């Protein structure tokens, strides 16, 4: 079941990275940015969906979090 995560509950720097680190299949380019974002979990994985800032196409990216030591 899809569970929505309030973007305002995560640190601003992390939120900014999520919104800018994107891929648009329509533009075939990375890091164009996402508008109308929706952060959610599904099947134990975290995703960010929204629309490409450039062309408006629907974009969905899996968020992969890595521990940095």
N, C-alpha and C positions, 0 to 999 in steps of 0.2 A: 504494500500500500504506500502511495506517495505521501510523504510528510513534508510540509512546507517549513522552511527555516527562515525566520525574520532576519533579513540582512543587517538590520540595525543592531543585532545582538553579537555580531562578530567585530573584531577590531577594524578600525577604518583602513589601516594599511593593508590588511588581508582582503578586505572588501574591494579596495581599489585594484589590487592585483587580480582578483577574480573577474572584475568587470572589464579589465583591459587585456588580460591574457586569454584570448579567444581565437577561434578559427571559424571562418565563414566558408562553407562549401560553395556558395554562389559566387562570391568574389574570388575564391581560391587563394585567400590571403590570411595571414595570422595577425593578431594584435590590433584589430580594427575597433574593438570595443563592442559592448552590448548595452542596449537600452531595454527598458521594460523587463528587468531581470527578475528571475524567480529561482531562488536557491532551494533545493529539496533533496531528500534522501529517498532512495527507492532500491529495494533489495539489498540493503546494507551498503550501498554506494551513494556518494554525494554528487549532485549534478547542478549545473547552472544553465538555465535556459533563458532565452530572450530573443531580441532582434538585433541584427547587425546594424551598427551605427551608420554604415555607408549605404547599404542597399535595402535594409529592412527585412531581409530574409530571416527565417527562424533559425536560430543557432542553439545547439545544446552541447555542452562540454562536461565531461566527467572531471571532478575535482579529485586529484590524487595528492594526498598529503604525505609528505616525507619528513621524517625526523632529521633534524640537522644537529650534528654534534661537533 
